[in-house]
Amino acid sequence: MTDQTSCGQRAVGEREDAQVSRLITWLSVMAIAFLIGIGAKAWYAGHNTHAWVLWSFVLVVAANMAWFAHTGDRTAQKGGLLLVVGLLFTYLIASGGESNTGPLWFYVFPPLLFYLTNLKTGTAVLLFCYLVAVIVFQFPGMPLVSTEYSTDFKIRFFATLTFESILCFVLEASRLKARNELVALAETHEHAAKTDELTGLSNRRDMQNRLGAEFSRYRRSGHHFSIALIDLDLFKAINDRFGHDAGDAVLREFSTLMKAIIRQTDVAARWGGEEFLLLLPDTSLLQALTLAERLRSEVASTRFQFRGADLPVTISAGVCSIAKAGSIDELLKQVDVHLYNAKEAGRNRIAPRVRSRDASTAGTA
Ligand SMILES: Nc1nc2c(ncn2[C@@H]2O[C@H](COP(=O)(O)OP(=O)(O)OP(=O)(O)O)[C@@H](O)[C@H]2O)c(=O)[nH]1
């Protein structure tokens, strides 16, 4: 579950990063259009220096876009835009913009900042900007500061900006909380849709998908794989004699034992009722038979108990390699036939019988 969870979160994170990146591109285009327009207005109003400063910001925004198009570096794209916006707003506060309305653009910053960064970074950057604004407001005679604001304006500016910042913080915090809850919920559902509730193994549907994926890999790269269809012997008798709970306990204990024996890359699924399917990537028929035999002998020698009673548990299994089948359907049909043969031969055995020396130690059918 942990692996699947982190996988899911990575996928969501990747999607969100791509979305934010697209938004930044659109914002950059909008910023360029606004800067050109407002610059032109300033030019016609006779504020030539102001116009040139705004137009030079156009070049910086465009350069940031070009850099992103060249490198694809989303962190640099985001950092670049925030830096440009921060510098632009500092300039607008220090210069007053047109008719001392420059600081009004600052209201764009808090929502943008919280959305593009996180709550901590956003708050830190905002506090820094506040500090810059306080210095500019308090020391109008400083170099590069070419305007002065009335006390009323300063008080209202800070009061409204603080209100907006707190609101943005709260909204972004609840957006993030809802988003995290939604991601967790989606992951729980995804996990449940792939997992057998009783044993915690993959369920039939998940295994079918994995078989399809493994078959594609085999067709692409020639990597062989094998499967083993395992059935608990005379399981009905266990249910009948010891009760359904005992049967459930056996299914769980067998699953745990199987998981301990197979490799991490192998997949175990509950195929249905008391039937299990093992998918063994990069495994030959002989290796698969050896594994199945190991599992059979481990089960036969394990003491399964339920409420003090010993339960007679053994397994039979059919094994097949993709090298002997042309499709997943054929593979499943063949493995089913082998399982049937193992049962017919007296149960507690593996089929097909292998006569090689490697497998002669195995109690095969
Ligand atoms: N306790 C329990 N029993 C289950 C579950 N799923 C299926 N079964 C039982 O498994 C039994 C399977 O019985 P059969 O198909 O006759 O097979 P068997 O008794 O194992 O006999 P062979 O397969 O021929 O060795 C049935 O009684 C089902 O009710 C489950 O989730 N829990």
The ligand as a Tripos MOL2 file, in Angstrom:
@<TRIPOS>MOLECULE
LIG
   32    34     1     0     0
SMALL
NO_CHARGES

@<TRIPOS>ATOM
      1 N1        -13.9220  -20.0340    4.0980 N.pl3     1 LIG1
      2 C1        -13.9870  -19.7120    2.8170 C.ar      1 LIG1
      3 N2        -14.3210  -20.6440    1.9150 N.ar      1 LIG1
      4 C2        -14.3610  -20.3280    0.6190 C.ar      1 LIG1
      5 C3        -14.0850  -19.0260    0.1980 C.ar      1 LIG1
      6 N3        -14.2040  -18.9880   -1.1550 N.ar      1 LIG1
      7 C4        -14.5620  -20.2260   -1.5540 C.ar      1 LIG1
      8 N4        -14.6490  -21.0480   -0.4770 N.ar      1 LIG1
      9 C5        -15.0100  -22.4650   -0.4390 C.3       1 LIG1
     10 O1        -14.0350  -23.2570   -1.0540 O.3       1 LIG1
     11 C6        -14.6560  -24.4990   -1.3570 C.3       1 LIG1
     12 C7        -14.1180  -25.0420   -2.6490 C.3       1 LIG1
     13 O2        -14.6000  -26.3120   -2.7690 O.3       1 LIG1
     14 P1        -14.4230  -27.2000   -4.0520 P.3       1 LIG1
     15 O3        -14.4800  -26.3300   -5.2930 O.co2     1 LIG1
     16 O4        -15.3880  -28.3170   -3.9770 O.co2     1 LIG1
     17 O5        -12.9580  -27.7170   -4.0140 O.3       1 LIG1
     18 P2        -12.1840  -28.4820   -2.8680 P.3       1 LIG1
     19 O6        -13.0410  -28.8820   -1.7570 O.co2     1 LIG1
     20 O7        -11.0160  -27.6030   -2.5130 O.co2     1 LIG1
     21 O8        -11.6850  -29.7380   -3.6270 O.3       1 LIG1
     22 P3        -10.5060  -29.8530   -4.6620 P.3       1 LIG1
     23 O9        -10.3290  -28.5070   -5.2620 O.co2     1 LIG1
     24 O10       -11.0050  -30.8510   -5.6690 O.co2     1 LIG1
     25 O11        -9.3360  -30.3100   -3.9300 O.co2     1 LIG1
     26 C8        -16.1500  -24.2600   -1.3840 C.3       1 LIG1
     27 O12       -16.7460  -24.9010   -0.2870 O.3       1 LIG1
     28 C9        -16.2820  -22.7540   -1.1940 C.3       1 LIG1
     29 O13       -17.4120  -22.3980   -0.4280 O.3       1 LIG1
     30 C10       -13.7570  -18.0310    1.1840 C.ar      1 LIG1
     31 O14       -13.5030  -16.8600    0.9030 O.2       1 LIG1
     32 N5        -13.7150  -18.4400    2.4680 N.ar      1 LIG1
@<TRIPOS>BOND
     1     1     2 1
     2     2     3 ar
     3     2    32 ar
     4     3     4 ar
     5     4     5 ar
     6     4     8 ar
     7     5     6 ar
     8     5    30 ar
     9     6     7 ar
    10     7     8 ar
    11     8     9 1
    12     9    10 1
    13     9    28 1
    14    10    11 1
    15    11    12 1
    16    11    26 1
    17    12    13 1
    18    13    14 1
    19    14    15 2
    20    14    16 1
    21    14    17 1
    22    17    18 1
    23    18    19 2
    24    18    20 1
    25    18    21 1
    26    21    22 1
    27    22    23 2
    28    22    24 1
    29    22    25 1
    30    26    27 1
    31    26    28 1
    32    28    29 1
    33    30    31 2
    34    30    32 ar
@<TRIPOS>SUBSTRUCTURE
     1 LIG1         1 GROUP 0 **** ****
